[in-house]
Amino acid sequence: MRLPPDPSTARVPGPWSHRDVSANGIRLHVAELGDGPLVLLLHGFPEFWWTWRHQLVSFAEAGYRAVAVDLRGYGDSDKPPRGYDGFTLAGDVAGLVKALGESRAHLVGHAWGGMLAWTVGAMHPRLVGSVTAVSAAHPLALRRAIRRHPRGQGRAAAHIFRFQVPVRPERSLTRDRGAGAADLLRAWSGPKWTVSSEFDEVVRRNREAVLIPGVAHSAMEYYRWAVRSQLRTDGRRFAEAVDRRLEVPVLQVQGAQDPVLLESTAADSTAWAGPRSSYRVLPEVGHFPHQEAPHTTSRLITDFLAKV
């Protein structure tokens, strides 16, 4: 019987350096490259920090201090039994900015990481220089789209509701050495990327990462809080906290073939974007623009940051 991978396997070698940072009462693993203004990279599901490997290099070359973090519950970061609510997760990011010795950061997030960037921009505006949301709607835009368009965005986000039951989603994700995670990556990606030479390595890395003890359950807890809190006081407080136009520019990067976040939902998020914001759609790209079209995505972001 094969043992599950050690969390340290998430520390994929490269031109970046790895270290641990204490923030908001937990230990967060980060990969870091470059010097300059801080760009903090927040991954989505079912990934880990390595999803930003291309951007770490591109941003460092462009004169930024690029830091990719394993979010709470992922990779080689701590996996506490609780703290997967929007308030605590935003506190993790805010605490990380301070722990890295910076007063502000440009936040770049994909999917869950992107919604978290929107959230931090609303709750901790003094720490945020700009927000880039890659395949990520504002939390309230996504909520409204699911309710108003059950056959559209509701169907596209059906996995959110499948993840609400106990145990079964974790088992599905980790079955056959992470085959569930591989299936999601294939289903959510644009067809051109899935036949590329890089895709096999992406699948292998993420299959291994989701098998790290505690990751599958932690990942599900993000989704469970998001749905169940809507019937509770904390969910109402969260909605009130993020229902404000951001004070900083927002760049939205959306794949035209994204089957998870529909383009119409992403476009509706512009109502919460700050001044001098931009919205860009990439043709023939699915849910992972930063990996499917890394050079184009990196260029869009660096051009945006240069104008902030």
Protein Blocks (a to p, Z undefined) as FASTA:
>chain_A
ZZdddfklmmccdfbdcddddeehiacddddededddddddddddddfklmmmmmmmmmm
nopacdddddehiajbccdfbhiafklmmmmmmmmmmmnopabdcdddehjlmmmmmmmm
mmmmmlpgbdcdehiacfklmmmmmmmmmmlmmmmmmmmmmmmpghklmmmmmggghllm
mmmmmmmpcfklmmpmklmmmmmmmmmmmmpghklmmmmmmmmmmmmmmmpmklmmmmmm
mmccdfbdcdddddfklckbcfklmmmmmmmpcehiacdddehiafklmlmmmmlmmmmm
mmmmmmZZ
